[in-house]
Amino acid sequence: MPHSFMNLLELARFLGIDQRRVERMAQRGEIPCRKIGGQLRFNQAELTEWLQQHMPELDRSKLADMDAGIGAHRQTETTDTLVVPLLRPEAVTAELGARTKNSVLKELVALAQETGLLYDGELLLEAVFHREELCSTAMPGGIAIPHPRRPLPYAAAEPILVVARTASGIGFGAPDGRLTDLFFLTCSQDDRHHLHILARLCRLLQNNEFVIDLREAATTEEMISLIRRRESEVITES
């Protein structure tokens, strides 16, 4: 993966964005690229890093296009659910007891271990700590999506999603300076699935009413029901 490159057309298809727009973004330095033999080339590892940081900033239509574009590359249908199949009651809680950033990450990984899918909790914890040291995964609006910088194919049997809420906000380095109380820990086994989940989660979380409802949910079952309904709405919008 670190030495794998895409050309302009391949990247445009992958992102679900018009080729001319991708070229303008590259020429303005808005997306990491380099010239090889006089042609624009995009390193997939660098691209993944860029997307992880900038995906939450994209508007609804761009995220929808990206969701569809990555899905096409993964040969999934636009009507397929991505988030709901990953939800497990033991990894969803409205009562995370953590009060610091480090303790949040530790408790999220502990919940991931409760699924029985995680082979190496220490590796995942080290990876999410390292990711946060590089750049916070907190978004505006009191939300964070902690994740490893790179996929961890040998750390888990299947992709994992942990959804948790703290009783009060925690300083997590959000760009708007707001405290964070909603957390979505993701761990995938390949870059494309990882980016697809990020795009879909960002789409879900752009709906303010949904976020408010998650904050008011009293039980795990209610949180899962809200996520299921919201993803169904997003699929209809696709």
C-alpha positions in Angstrom: 0.0 0.0 0.0 2.7 2.7 0.8 4.1 2.4 -2.7 0.7 2.1 -4.5 -0.3 5.0 -6.7 -3.5 6.0 -8.5 -3.7 8.2 -11.6 -6.2 11.1 -11.9 -9.0 9.1 -13.4 -8.7 6.3 -10.8 -8.7 8.8 -8.0 -11.7 10.6 -9.4 -13.7 7.3 -9.6 -12.5 6.3 -6.2 -13.7 9.6 -4.6 -16.8 9.9 -6.7 -15.7 13.4 -7.7 -15.4 14.9 -11.2 -12.0 14.4 -12.7 -11.5 18.0 -13.6 -12.3 19.0 -10.0 -9.8 16.5 -8.6 -7.2 17.9 -11.0 -7.9 21.5 -9.8 -7.7 20.4 -6.2 -4.3 18.7 -6.9 -3.0 21.8 -8.8 -4.0 24.1 -5.8 -2.3 21.7 -3.4 -5.6 20.8 -1.7 -4.9 17.1 -2.0 -1.6 15.3 -1.7 0.0 14.4 -5.1 3.2 14.2 -7.1 4.3 14.2 -10.7 5.7 11.0 -12.1 6.8 11.2 -15.8 4.9 14.5 -16.1 1.6 12.9 -14.9 -0.2 13.5 -11.6 0.0 10.5 -9.3 -1.6 10.0 -5.9 0.0 7.8 -3.2 -2.8 5.8 -1.6 -1.2 5.9 1.9 -0.9 9.7 1.7 -4.4 10.0 0.3 -5.8 7.9 3.2 -4.1 10.2 5.7 -5.5 13.3 4.0 -9.0 11.9 3.8 -9.0 10.9 7.5 -8.3 14.4 8.5 -10.5 16.3 6.0 -13.5 14.1 5.4 -15.5 15.6 8.3 -15.2 19.0 6.6 -16.9 17.9 3.4 -20.5 19.0 2.7 -23.4 16.6 2.3 -23.2 16.2 -1.5 -19.5 15.6 -1.6 -19.7 13.0 1.2 -22.6 11.3 -0.6 -20.5 11.2 -3.8 -17.5 9.8 -1.9 -19.6 7.2 -0.1 -20.9 6.1 -3.5 -17.5 6.2 -5.2 -15.7 4.2 -2.5 -18.7 1.8 -2.4 -18.4 1.2 -6.2 -14.7 0.4 -5.8 -15.6 -2.1 -3.0 -18.4 -3.5 -5.2 -21.1 -2.7 -2.7 -24.6 -1.4 -3.5 -25.6 2.1 -2.5 -28.5 0.6 -0.6 -26.1 -1.6 1.5 -25.9 -0.7 5.2 -22.3 -0.3 6.5 -22.7 0.9 10.1 -25.6 -1.2 11.4 -24.0 -4.6 10.6 -21.0 -3.6 12.8 -23.2 -2.7 15.8 -23.0 -5.1 18.8 -24.8 -4.4 22.0 -21.7 -5.1 24.1 -19.8 -2.4 22.2 -22.5 0.4 22.5 -23.0 2.3 25.7 -24.6 5.5 26.9 -22.6 5.3 30.1 -18.9 5.5 29.4 -17.3 6.4 32.7 -14.1 8.0 31.3 -13.2 11.5 32.3 -10.0 12.1 30.3 -8.9 11.6 26.7 -6.6 8.7 27.5 -9.2 6.9 29.7 -11.8 7.3 26.9 -9.5 5.5 24.5 -8.7 2.8 27.0 -12.4 2.2 27.7 -13.3 2.2 24.0 -10.8 -0.5 23.3 -12.0 -2.4 26.3 -15.5 -2.3 24.8 -14.0 -3.5 21.5 -12.6 -6.5 23.3 -16.0 -7.3 24.7 -17.1 -8.2 21.1 -14.7 -11.2 21.1 -13.5 -10.0 17.7 -10.3 -8.3 18.8 -7.2 -10.4 18.9 -4.8 -7.7 20.0 -6.2 -5.0 22.2 -2.8 -3.6 23.1 -2.0 -3.1 19.4 -5.3 -1.3 18.8 -4.8 0.9 21.9 -1.3 1.8 20.8 -2.5 2.6 17.3 -5.3 5.0 18.4 -3.0 6.7 20.9 -0.5 7.3 18.1 -3.3 8.6 15.8 -4.4 11.1 18.4 -0.8 12.3 19.0 -0.5 13.1 15.3 -3.9 14.8 15.0 -7.1 14.7 17.0 -10.0 12.7 15.6 -12.4 15.1 17.3 -14.9 16.9 15.0 -17.0 20.0 15.6 -20.2 19.4 17.5 -18.8 17.3 20.4 -18.1 14.2 18.3 -14.9 12.1 17.8 -14.2 9.1 15.6 -11.0 7.5 17.0 -9.3 5.1 14.7 -5.8 3.7 13.8 -3.8 5.6 11.3 -3.5 2.4 9.2 -5.7 -0.7 9.0 -5.0 -3.5 11.5 -5.7 -6.7 9.5 -4.2 -8.9 12.2 -5.6 -7.2 15.2 -9.3 -8.2 14.7 -11.3 -11.0 13.2 -13.7 -8.6 11.6 -14.1 -4.8 11.4 -15.1 -3.3 14.7 -17.3 -0.3 15.7 -17.7 1.0 19.2 -20.3 3.7 20.0 -20.2 5.4 23.4 -21.4 8.5 25.2 -19.9 10.1 28.3 -22.0 11.8 30.9 -20.1 15.1 30.4 -17.8 16.5 27.7 -14.1 15.8 27.6 -11.3 17.9 26.1 -10.4 15.9 22.9 -8.8 18.6 20.8 -11.9 19.5 18.7 -11.4 22.2 16.1 -14.3 24.2 17.4 -12.9 24.0 21.0 -16.0 22.2 22.2 -15.8 19.3 24.7 -16.5 15.9 23.2 -19.1 13.4 24.5 -20.0 11.1 21.6 -17.3 8.6 20.4 -17.2 6.2 17.5 -14.2 4.0 17.6 -13.5 2.2 14.3 -11.0 -0.5 13.4 -11.0 -1.9 9.8 -8.8 -4.4 8.0 -8.2 -2.5 4.8 -8.0 1.2 3.7 -11.1 1.2 1.5 -13.4 -0.3 4.1 -12.0 2.2 6.7 -12.6 5.2 4.5 -16.1 3.9 3.5 -17.0 3.6 7.2 -15.7 7.1 7.9 -17.7 8.6 5.0 -20.9 6.9 6.1 -20.4 7.9 9.7 -19.8 11.5 8.8 -23.0 11.4 6.7 -25.0 10.1 9.6 -23.5 12.7 12.0 -24.3 15.7 9.8 -27.9 15.5 11.0 -28.2 17.6 14.1 -31.5 16.0 15.2 -29.9 12.6 15.1 -27.0 13.8 17.2 -29.3 15.3 19.7 -31.3 12.1 19.9 -28.2 10.1 20.5 -27.3 12.4 23.4 -30.7 11.9 24.9 -31.0 8.1 24.4 -31.3 6.3 27.7 -30.2 2.8 26.7 -28.0 0.9 24.4 -31.0 -0.5 22.6 -32.3 3.1 21.9 -28.9 4.2 20.6 -28.8 1.2 18.2 -32.3 1.9 17.0 -31.5 5.5 16.3 -28.4 4.6 14.3 -30.4 2.0 12.3 -33.1 4.5 11.5 -30.6 7.2 10.5 -28.6 4.9 8.3 -31.8 3.9 6.6 -32.5 7.6 5.9 -29.0 8.1 4.5 -29.4 5.2 2.1 -32.6 6.6 0.9 -30.9 9.9 0.2 -28.1 8.2 -1.9 
